[in-house]
Amino acid sequence: MSPTSSALVANINSRLTGHDRAIGIEICEASSDRVEAKLVVGDRHRQIHGVVHGGVYASLVETAGSVGALLALRDKSRAIVGLENHTSFLRAVRDGMLRIVAEPLTRGLRTQVWEVKIWNDQGKLAATGRLRVLCLEAGADLAGERSQGGFPDGEGTELPGG
């Protein structure tokens, strides 16, 4: 794995919005070869039976894989959108910290596939996922608007809208 710039990680975390910010995922390391993140489990993550909701795991797969896919783009004007997210729940978790690791299986020009593993704080595998993303051309239509590409790939690099 290439070394992670602390400025890059800080930039990524400062740019998390919406759902990512609401669930509280924190990127710890990021490169085009591997993304590591963590999430401290709280009440907002639990379903009616008191264990982490499956949608939280699917969200972690989507976010960690997407961050890696964005960093892997050769053309930084392109954007990434999820095409498929298959998440398997292996072990119920009630509390503690989840550790997330995403690594690429394939990184093509049009699509990428990332495998994501999520462990509980005892080091036991709690969930796995596979994310397939589409690499959009700069300015492609995305839900009625033009997509904005780009992602920080070094110190001082800005994300779109910043």
Protein Blocks (a to p, Z undefined) as FASTA:
>chain_A
ZZddfklmmmmmmmpghjlmmnopacfbdcfkbccddddddfklpcfkopacfklmmmmm
mmmmmmmmmmmpmblmbccddfbdcdddfbdcfbdcdddddddfbdcfkbccdddddddf
kopafbdcddddddddehiaeehiacdedddfbehiacehZZ
